[in-house]
Amino acid sequence: MRSEKELAYRYDLYIVPYWRDAFDQMVIEHVKLPQQGNVLIVNCGTGGLALEVASSLGARGDVIATDPYPERLHLARAKAEVKKLTNVFFYDRQPTQLGMEDELFSLVVGDAALMPTEQIEPMLGQMVRLTDSNATVALLMLTHGSFGEIFSLLWEALYHCRLDHYTASLEALINEHPTTTQARQMMMQNGLTHVHHFTERRELDFASAQELFESPLVEDYFLDHWLQFLPDKATRRDVIGAMTEIIDRERGQAYVEMSVKASLLIGQRG
């Protein structure tokens, strides 16, 4: 069992450059910063986007950044100190329980790419509540079609292990990420107007099955969720073993690919 401190360092060293930076870049490219006013970043990780926004805003506004993992915030504060930024503040908050008074921010950005899907809409509700009238809400999330290669491997492994009675659970897992149409509807149902989105397919390559399953991204954030419908650890080990055999048999000299559909949804509070 890894400590929270170790997980925070693994996040900063491996998840940020390999995963988080690409999502943050979508915000930088497509979301316009307010001329002045305060900005909220929800699930800020180790602070990359919050620090960039704070640097861009300068004396025109403050950045409040929240994350549920205190050890990540410790790293974020250290980075802010190195950059001598005095307009960024980090707080330990659950994304579905942010606190704070209503309508405080001219822009709210939330990263839900590593969150359980059932928490995304409650988080969005908090984000909208904290956004000033006519201000912008931006939400990063995974949408339908993510992890297709992994789910195909898992489907084949279930049959290989004579566990095909679990395929209904796998189908539910495949369909848990909303389509972009469903995500837009969620934004509008939470009081946002002029909703639009940008979606990018991101491909992550691994040299072997071992590298895939031992990567910090998969091991720390996705693997347990993918296999949670299986009854025990022994069964999960058997299924991972079967997936490994399938990969090693079929891939030849090619990389193991894992792709996701990264979506940025933007709306205005009415």
C-alpha positions in Angstrom: 0.0 0.0 0.0 1.6 3.3 -1.1 1.5 6.3 1.2 -0.2 9.5 0.2 3.2 11.2 0.0 4.5 8.6 -2.4 1.4 8.8 -4.6 1.7 12.6 -4.8 5.3 12.3 -6.0 4.3 9.6 -8.5 1.5 11.9 -9.7 3.9 14.8 -10.1 6.7 12.8 -11.8 4.6 10.6 -14.1 1.0 11.5 -14.3 1.5 15.3 -14.8 3.9 15.1 -17.9 2.3 11.9 -19.3 -1.4 12.9 -18.7 -2.3 16.0 -16.9 -0.3 18.5 -19.0 -2.2 17.5 -22.1 -5.6 18.2 -20.4 -4.3 21.5 -19.0 -3.2 22.5 -22.5 -6.7 22.2 -23.8 -7.8 24.8 -21.2 -5.0 27.1 -22.1 -5.9 26.9 -25.8 -9.7 27.2 -25.6 -10.6 29.0 -22.4 -10.3 32.8 -22.3 -9.1 34.2 -19.0 -11.2 37.0 -17.5 -9.9 40.6 -17.8 -10.0 40.7 -14.0 -11.4 38.8 -11.2 -10.8 35.6 -9.3 -10.4 32.1 -10.8 -11.1 28.7 -9.2 -9.3 25.5 -10.3 -11.0 22.3 -8.9 -8.8 19.2 -8.7 -5.7 21.2 -9.3 -3.3 18.3 -8.7 0.2 19.6 -8.1 -0.6 23.0 -9.3 0.5 23.3 -12.9 -2.5 25.0 -14.4 -3.2 27.1 -11.3 0.3 28.5 -11.4 0.1 29.3 -15.1 -3.2 31.1 -14.7 -1.9 33.0 -11.7 1.1 34.1 -13.6 -1.1 35.3 -16.5 -3.5 37.1 -14.3 -0.9 38.9 -12.2 -2.3 41.8 -10.2 -5.7 41.5 -12.0 -6.9 38.6 -9.9 -6.3 35.7 -7.6 -6.4 32.0 -8.2 -8.0 29.7 -5.7 -7.0 26.0 -6.3 -8.4 23.0 -4.6 -7.5 19.3 -4.4 -8.6 16.4 -2.1 -5.0 15.2 -1.6 -3.0 17.4 0.9 0.4 15.9 -0.3 -0.3 17.2 -3.8 -1.0 20.6 -2.4 2.2 20.6 -0.5 4.1 20.2 -3.8 1.9 22.9 -5.4 2.7 25.4 -2.7 6.4 24.7 -3.0 6.2 25.4 -6.7 4.4 28.7 -6.1 7.0 29.7 -3.7 9.8 29.0 -6.2 7.9 31.1 -8.8 7.3 33.8 -6.2 3.6 33.9 -7.0 1.6 35.7 -4.3 -1.9 35.5 -6.0 -2.4 31.7 -5.9 -3.8 29.9 -2.8 -4.3 26.1 -2.4 -6.9 24.5 -0.2 -7.7 20.9 0.7 -11.3 20.3 -0.6 -13.4 17.4 -1.9 -14.6 18.4 -5.4 -18.2 17.7 -4.4 -18.0 19.7 -1.2 -16.1 22.9 -2.0 -17.6 25.2 0.6 -17.1 29.0 0.0 -19.8 31.6 -0.7 -21.9 31.5 -3.9 -20.9 33.5 -7.1 -17.3 34.3 -6.1 -15.5 33.6 -9.4 -15.2 35.0 -12.9 -14.0 31.6 -14.2 -14.2 28.1 -12.7 -12.2 25.2 -14.2 -12.6 21.6 -13.0 -10.6 18.5 -14.0 -12.7 15.3 -13.7 -10.5 13.1 -15.9 -9.5 10.9 -13.0 -12.7 11.1 -11.0 -15.4 8.4 -10.6 -18.1 9.3 -13.2 -20.9 9.4 -10.5 -19.1 12.3 -8.9 -18.8 14.5 -12.0 -22.3 16.1 -11.9 -22.2 16.9 -8.1 -18.8 18.5 -8.7 -20.3 20.5 -11.7 -23.1 21.7 -9.4 -20.6 23.1 -7.0 -18.7 24.7 -9.8 -21.8 26.4 -11.2 -22.8 27.6 -7.7 -19.5 29.3 -7.2 -19.5 31.0 -10.7 -20.6 34.6 -11.0 -23.5 35.5 -13.4 -22.4 35.4 -17.1 -19.1 34.0 -16.1 -17.5 30.8 -17.6 -17.4 27.2 -16.4 -15.0 24.8 -18.0 -15.0 21.0 -17.3 -12.4 18.5 -18.4 -13.6 14.8 -18.5 -13.3 11.6 -20.4 -16.1 10.7 -22.8 -17.5 7.6 -24.4 -15.0 5.6 -26.4 -12.2 5.9 -23.9 -10.1 2.7 -23.2 -11.6 0.8 -26.1 -8.4 -1.3 -26.6 -8.3 -2.2 -22.9 -11.9 -3.2 -22.8 -11.5 -5.5 -25.8 -8.6 -7.2 -24.1 -10.6 -7.5 -20.9 -13.5 -9.0 -22.8 -11.3 -11.6 -24.4 -9.6 -12.4 -21.1 -13.0 -13.0 -19.4 -13.8 -15.7 -22.0 -10.3 -17.2 -21.7 -10.8 -17.5 -17.9 -14.3 -18.9 -18.3 -15.7 -15.7 -16.6 -18.1 -14.7 -19.5 -20.9 -14.4 -17.0 -19.3 -11.1 -16.0 -19.6 -9.6 -19.5 -22.7 -7.6 -18.5 -20.6 -5.8 -15.8 -18.0 -5.1 -18.4 -20.6 -3.6 -20.8 -21.6 -1.3 -18.0 -18.0 -0.3 -17.5 -17.6 0.4 -21.3 -20.7 2.6 -21.2 -20.0 4.5 -18.0 -18.4 7.5 -19.7 -21.0 9.8 -21.2 -21.1 10.8 -24.9 -20.3 14.4 -25.6 -24.0 14.9 -26.3 -24.8 13.6 -22.8 -22.1 15.7 -21.3 -23.4 18.9 -23.0 -26.9 18.1 -21.7 -25.5 17.7 -18.2 -24.0 21.2 -18.5 -27.2 22.7 -19.7 -29.3 20.9 -17.0 -27.0 22.6 -14.4 -27.9 26.0 -15.6 -25.2 26.7 -18.2 -25.8 28.3 -21.6 -23.9 28.6 -24.9 -22.4 25.2 -24.1 -19.7 23.9 -26.6 -17.0 21.4 -26.4 -13.6 20.3 -27.8 -12.7 16.6 -28.0 -9.3 15.2 -28.7 -8.2 11.5 -29.0 -5.1 10.9 -27.0 -3.1 7.7 -27.5 -0.7 6.4 -24.8 1.8 3.7 -25.9 3.4 1.0 -23.7 6.3 -1.2 -24.7 4.8 -4.3 -23.1 1.9 -5.6 -21.0 4.1 -5.3 -17.9 4.8 -1.7 -18.6 1.1 -1.1 -19.1 -0.1 -2.7 -15.9 2.8 -1.3 -13.8 2.6 2.3 -15.2 1.6 4.8 -12.4 -1.3 6.0 -14.5 -2.9 2.5 -14.8 -1.8 1.1 -11.5 -2.7 4.0 -9.3 -5.8 5.3 -11.0 -7.5 2.9 -13.4 -6.7 -0.8 -12.9 -8.7 -1.4 -9.7 -11.7 0.3 -11.2 -11.6 -1.8 -14.4 -11.5 -5.0 -12.4 -13.8 -4.1 -9.5 -16.6 -6.3 -10.7 -14.5 -9.4 -10.3 -15.0 -11.2 -7.0 -11.5 -11.4 -5.4 -7.8 -10.7 -5.9 -7.0 -14.2 -7.2 -9.5 -13.8 -10.0 -8.2 -10.4 -10.8 -4.6 -11.8 -11.0 -5.9 -14.5 -13.4 -7.6 -12.0 -15.6 -4.5 -9.7 -15.7 -2.4 -12.8 -16.6 -4.8 -13.7 -19.4 -4.6 -10.1 -20.7 -0.8 -10.2 -20.6 -0.8 -13.5 -22.6 -3.1 -12.0 -25.2 -1.0 -8.9 -25.6 2.3 -10.8 -25.8 0.8 -13.2 -28.3 -0.8 -10.6 -30.6 1.3 -7.5 -30.5 4.5 -8.7 -32.1 7.0 -5.8 -32.0 4.2 -3.2 -31.8 3.5 -1.0 -28.8 0.4 -1.6 -26.6 -2.0 1.2 -27.2 -4.4 2.8 -24.8 -6.5 5.6 -26.1 -8.9 8.1 -24.5 -11.3 10.7 -25.7 -10.5 13.9 -23.7 -13.3 16.4 -23.7 -13.3 20.0 -22.6 -16.9 21.4 -22.1 -17.3 25.2 -21.8 -20.5 27.1 -20.8 -21.7 30.4 -19.4 -23.7 30.7 -16.2 -27.0 32.4 -17.0 
